[in-house]
Amino acid sequence: MTETSFIYRFEPASRPGAPPLLLLHGTGGDENDLLPLGGMISPGSALLSPRGRVLEHGMPRFFRRLAEGVFDEDDVRRRALELGDFIASARERYGIAAPIAVGFSNGANIAAALLLMQPDALAGAILLRAMVPLSNPPRAKLDGKQVLLLSGQADPIVPAHNSAKLAALLSDAGADVDQKILPIGHQLSQADVTLSRGWLGGINARAA
Ligand code: MLT
């Protein structure tokens, strides 16, 4: 399906009260990648899963980069707003609440950019191996926005100082950031699933 020219998958909720999730894949992934993860961390949630519209040597991404870890920040800004428009029209079409983003790597980075550029687009975010997406972000008001940031201690792409800076940036803007450093690299692990699931359960319990 396409909505404002994103290719995407949508799976409706099958459990009343389960929070909708926005699934954002890593470089070279697509709209199918994170559906199983979404089902594992929040069974019965509506899943909205777009494919990044930028191609890097044929690999889908959510924004352009100049080199690994060096972003085309004008493109980051533009693409984050484009993703915000996509979410708004998907919410209208499917009648869902603002989703919690679940992003991995490049998908986590666009989710972080969207939080900073358009905080109301997301109810919260799980950022898996995210880094600072904008060197000079707008002054966001993220009061009370819940963010889980799972970083890898041995991540060759995201240095520890960078993920720490992202955590500080989001909490300085008012977000309630829970950062955990896992004894792994850039790839996802079972710990990501367990921690994400537990964190989402905690949010639901507080909201009930
Ligand atoms: C990015 O480009 O967003 C990061 O370097 C992560 C990646 O996709 O490799």
Boltz pocket constraint, residues with backbone or C-beta under 6 A from the ligand:
constraints:
  - pocket:
      binder: B
      contacts: [[A, 26], [A, 27], [A, 65], [A, 67], [A, 68], [A, 69], [A, 70], [A, 105], [A, 106], [A, 107], [A, 109], [A, 129], [A, 157]]
      max_distance: 6.0
